[in-house]
């Protein structure tokens, strides 16, 4: 349980966490479309984003997403049930459309009538009629303006424009370049993703034209995220140059934290013809190993903003912090923002 108190981060009496106040009056087409209070979507981090994490984000006012890519149908059903036991608010799920079991996962999510489905790695065209009939909102992740335009023509409800700063599978364009281009090209709402972890980056995304944000890395260290503490500690200790992109040689680039595993992968990628089979074998189970705590021999997916994540919090605290800061910044004129930036610099110099 939480009590609201603007700007305070102390504990309330009885052990209740005190959250920064935000008005819950920030309405966008995304909040209206998804039935949420805060235009914040939790990214679908494979093997990480489960029902408990998704429910915590949704209960906090955002939209939690269960990552179904590569997961057995029994696990998907179980995690949706867990989320619904923990919150009455909207819950989403993600389908990786190139997965061998994508069709079965898509049908199950239709039968379960999750509120929102985000998609990646393919076109949702074959599933849209059934999802629409079930009343499910559909938001594909896109990495280019051309793909975003195609998705709008298919009839999706909104798109998530994801920049290369993101953790996990990435495209080539930065968020700063991609988001305004997509916003200018579409009539439907755009959610910005990649490099977003604070009220400042949330506000910046809004200025680029987005009507909501998606964050993954920021939720890696929250209490409700089930990854091993060793993984969380690596995120908390990361510096701005501590991520690396592997997989470019195979055409499937992935951003992760630097470690023994990623360096070995990059070395082997110098000769794909010779080392292709060895790399494929290395990748098997690499994300699971990281999630379970093997931070030397696993793939610790994380975005470039890992360097800005410095505290363990609850999902509710993260959402409240971001919304409170974004609202405060939103009330300022541009000159006031410049003055605020100057004061920050002066304070750091003291």
C-alpha positions in Angstrom: 0.0 0.0 0.0 1.1 3.5 -0.7 0.5 7.0 0.5 1.1 10.1 -1.7 3.3 12.9 -0.6 4.9 15.2 -3.3 8.7 15.0 -3.4 9.1 12.8 -0.3 10.8 9.4 -0.4 10.5 8.6 3.3 8.5 5.7 4.7 5.1 6.5 6.0 3.9 5.3 9.4 3.1 1.6 9.5 5.7 0.8 6.9 3.8 2.2 3.9 5.9 3.6 1.1 5.5 7.3 0.4 5.3 8.0 -3.3 5.7 11.3 -5.1 2.4 12.8 -6.0 1.1 13.0 -9.5 -2.3 14.1 -10.5 -3.4 11.2 -12.8 -4.8 13.9 -15.0 -2.3 13.4 -17.8 -4.5 12.1 -20.5 -3.3 11.0 -24.0 -4.7 9.0 -26.7 -2.7 6.1 -25.3 -4.2 6.3 -21.8 -7.7 6.5 -23.3 -7.1 3.7 -25.8 -5.6 1.3 -23.1 -7.7 2.4 -20.1 -4.6 3.3 -18.0 -3.7 6.2 -15.8 0.0 6.7 -16.7 1.1 6.5 -20.4 3.9 4.1 -19.4 4.1 0.6 -20.9 6.5 -2.0 -19.4 8.5 -3.6 -22.2 8.2 -7.3 -22.9 11.5 -8.6 -21.8 11.9 -12.2 -22.8 12.1 -14.7 -19.8 11.8 -11.7 -17.5 8.4 -10.0 -17.9 6.1 -12.4 -16.1 2.6 -12.0 -14.5 3.9 -10.6 -11.2 5.9 -7.8 -12.8 3.2 -7.0 -15.3 0.6 -6.8 -12.6 2.7 -4.5 -10.5 3.2 -2.1 -13.3 -0.5 -2.1 -14.2 -1.5 -1.7 -10.6 0.8 1.3 -10.5 -1.2 3.0 -13.3 0.8 1.9 -16.3 0.4 -1.2 -18.5 2.2 -4.3 -17.7 3.2 -6.8 -20.5 3.8 -10.5 -20.1 6.5 -11.7 -22.5 5.2 -14.8 -24.2 8.0 -15.3 -26.8 9.3 -18.9 -26.7 7.2 -19.7 -23.7 5.0 -22.9 -23.3 1.3 -22.3 -23.5 0.9 -23.6 -20.0 3.3 -20.9 -18.7 1.4 -18.2 -20.7 -1.9 -19.3 -19.2 -0.4 -19.4 -15.7 1.1 -15.9 -15.9 -2.1 -14.3 -17.2 -3.9 -15.9 -14.3 -1.3 -14.7 -11.8 -1.6 -11.1 -13.2 -5.3 -11.2 -13.0 -5.2 -12.4 -9.4 -3.0 -9.4 -8.5 -4.8 -6.6 -10.3 -8.1 -5.8 -11.9 -6.5 -3.2 -14.2 -5.6 -3.9 -17.9 -2.9 -6.5 -18.7 -1.0 -7.0 -21.9 1.0 -9.7 -23.5 3.6 -9.8 -26.2 3.8 -12.2 -29.2 7.1 -12.7 -31.1 5.6 -13.5 -34.5 8.6 -15.4 -35.9 8.4 -17.9 -33.1 7.4 -21.4 -34.2 4.6 -21.4 -31.7 3.3 -17.9 -32.4 0.0 -19.0 -33.9 -0.9 -21.1 -30.8 0.2 -18.3 -28.5 -1.9 -15.8 -30.5 -5.0 -18.0 -30.2 -4.5 -18.6 -26.5 -4.3 -14.9 -25.8 -7.4 -14.4 -27.9 -9.3 -17.0 -25.9 -8.0 -15.4 -22.6 -9.0 -12.0 -23.9 -6.0 -10.1 -22.6 -6.5 -6.4 -22.9 -3.6 -5.5 -25.1 -1.2 -7.4 -27.4 2.2 -6.0 -28.5 4.0 -7.7 -31.3 7.5 -8.0 -32.7 9.5 -9.8 -35.3 6.9 -10.0 -38.0 3.5 -8.9 -39.2 0.3 -9.4 -37.1 -1.9 -9.3 -40.2 -3.0 -12.9 -39.8 -4.1 -12.4 -36.2 -5.7 -8.9 -36.3 -9.3 -10.0 -37.2 -9.5 -12.4 -34.3 -7.9 -9.9 -31.9 -10.1 -7.1 -33.0 -13.2 -9.3 -32.6 -12.1 -10.1 -29.1 -11.7 -6.4 -28.3 -8.0 -6.6 -27.9 -5.9 -3.5 -28.6 -2.9 -4.2 -30.9 0.4 -2.3 -30.7 3.3 -3.6 -32.9 6.9 -2.6 -32.2 8.5 -0.9 -35.2 12.0 0.2 -35.9 11.4 2.2 -39.1 8.9 4.7 -40.4 8.1 2.5 -43.4 7.1 -0.4 -41.1 5.0 1.9 -39.0 3.1 3.1 -42.0 2.4 -0.5 -43.1 1.2 -1.3 -39.6 -1.2 1.6 -39.6 -2.6 0.5 -43.0 -3.2 -3.0 -41.5 -5.5 -1.3 -38.9 -3.4 -1.6 -35.7 -4.4 0.7 -32.8 -1.0 2.3 -32.1 2.6 1.6 -32.7 5.7 1.4 -30.4 8.6 3.2 -32.1 11.7 1.6 -30.6 15.1 3.2 -31.0 18.4 1.4 -31.0 19.2 2.5 -27.4 16.9 -0.3 -26.2 18.0 -3.5 -24.7 17.4 -6.8 -26.5 16.7 -7.0 -30.2 17.2 -3.6 -31.8 17.0 -1.7 -35.1 19.4 0.9 -36.5 17.7 4.2 -35.8 18.0 6.2 -32.6 14.9 7.1 -30.7 15.6 10.8 -31.3 15.6 10.2 -35.1 12.9 7.5 -35.3 10.1 8.9 -33.1 9.4 12.3 -34.7 9.6 10.7 -38.1 7.0 8.0 -37.2 4.8 10.6 -35.5 4.8 12.8 -38.6 3.9 9.9 -40.8 1.0 8.4 -38.8 -2.5 9.4 -37.6 -2.7 6.7 -34.9 -0.9 7.2 -31.5 2.9 6.5 -31.2 4.6 5.2 -28.1 8.3 6.0 -27.8 10.8 3.3 -26.6 14.5 3.2 -26.2 16.6 5.3 -23.9 13.7 6.2 -21.6 13.9 5.8 -17.8 13.0 9.1 -16.1 10.6 12.0 -16.1 13.1 13.9 -18.2 13.3 11.3 -20.9 9.5 10.8 -20.7 9.0 14.6 -21.3 11.5 14.5 -24.1 9.5 11.7 -25.8 6.4 13.8 -25.6 8.2 16.7 -27.2 9.2 14.4 -30.0 5.5 13.7 -30.6 4.9 10.5 -28.6 1.8 10.0 -26.6 3.3 7.4 -24.3 6.5 5.6 -23.5 7.7 2.0 -23.2 10.4 1.1 -20.8 12.2 -2.2 -20.1 15.6 -1.6 -18.5 14.1 0.7 -15.9 12.0 -2.2 -14.5 14.8 -4.7 -14.4 15.8 -3.7 -10.9 12.4 -3.3 -9.3 11.3 -5.4 -6.4 8.8 -7.3 -8.5 11.2 -8.3 -11.2 12.2 -11.9 -10.8 15.8 -11.9 -12.3 18.7 -12.9 -10.0 20.2 -10.3 -7.7 23.5 -10.7 -9.5 21.9 -9.5 -12.8 20.2 -6.5 -11.0 23.5 -5.5 -9.5 25.2 -5.5 -12.9 22.5 -3.1 -14.1 22.9 -0.9 -11.1 26.7 -0.8 -11.6 26.6 -0.2 -15.3 28.3 2.9 -16.9 27.2 4.6 -20.0 29.5 2.6 -22.3 28.8 -0.8 -20.6 26.4 -2.1 -23.2 27.4 -3.9 -26.4 25.6 -5.1 -29.5 26.1 -8.7 -30.5 24.5 -10.6 -33.4 25.0 -8.1 -36.2 26.8 -10.8 -38.2 23.8 -13.1 -38.1 21.3 -10.2 -38.8 19.8 -10.3 -35.4 21.5 -7.6 -33.3 20.9 -7.7 -29.6 22.0 -5.1 -27.0 23.2 -6.4 -23.7 25.6 -5.7 -20.9 29.3 -6.4 -21.6 30.6 -9.5 -19.9 32.8 -12.6 -20.7 30.0 -14.1 -22.8 29.4 -11.0 -25.0 33.0 -10.4 -25.6 33.5 -14.0 -26.7 30.5 -13.7 -29.1 31.9 -10.5 -30.6 35.2 -12.3 -31.2 33.7 -15.3 -32.9 31.5 -13.1 -35.0 34.5 -11.9 -36.9 34.4 -15.1 -38.9 30.7 -16.2 -39.2 31.4 -18.8 -41.9 33.8 -20.6 -39.5 32.0 -20.0 -36.2 28.3 -19.9 -37.0 27.5 -23.3 -35.5 29.5 -22.5 -32.4 27.7 -19.2 -31.9 24.3 -20.8 -32.3 25.3 -23.3 -29.6 26.5 -20.6 -27.3 23.3 -18.6 -27.6 21.2 -21.6 -26.5 20.1 -20.9 -23.0 22.2 -17.7 -22.7 19.3 -15.5 -21.5 18.1 -18.1 -19.0 21.6 -18.4 -17.6 21.7 -14.6 -17.0 18.2 -14.5 -15.5 19.2 -17.3 -13.1 22.4 -15.4 -12.0 25.2 -16.5 -14.3 26.4 -13.0 -15.2 29.6 -14.2 -16.8 28.2 -16.8 -19.3 24.7 -15.4 -19.9 23.1 -12.6 -22.1 22.2 -9.8 -19.7 19.9 -7.8 -22.0 19.7 -4.1 -21.0 19.5 -0.8 -22.8 21.9 2.1 -22.7 20.0 3.8 -19.9 21.2 1.1 -17.5 23.8 3.7 -16.5 21.0 5.9 -15.2 19.3 3.2 -13.1 20.9 3.5 -9.6 18.2 2.4 -7.1 16.2 -0.6 -6.3 12.5 0.5 -6.1 9.1 -1.0 -6.5 7.3 -0.7 -9.8 4.8 1.7 -8.1 7.7 4.0 -7.0 9.2 4.0 -10.5 5.9 5.0 -12.2 5.1 7.6 -9.6 8.6 9.1 -9.7 8.5 9.4 -13.5 5.0 10.9 -13.6 5.7 13.4 -10.9 8.9 14.6 -12.5 7.3 14.7 -16.0 4.4 16.7 -14.7 6.7 19.2 -13.0 8.8 19.6 -16.2 5.6 19.9 -18.2 4.5 22.9 -16.2 7.7 24.8 -17.1 8.4 27.0 -20.1 11.4 26.3 -22.2 13.5 29.0 -20.6 12.6 27.7 -17.2 13.9 24.3 -18.3 17.2 25.8 -19.4 17.4 27.6 -16.1 16.7 24.3 -14.3 19.5 22.6 -16.3 21.9 25.3 -15.3 21.0 25.0 -11.6 21.6 21.2 -11.8 25.1 21.9 -13.3 25.9 24.4 -10.6 24.8 22.0 -7.8 27.0 19.3 -9.2 30.0 21.7 -9.3 29.7 22.5 -5.6 
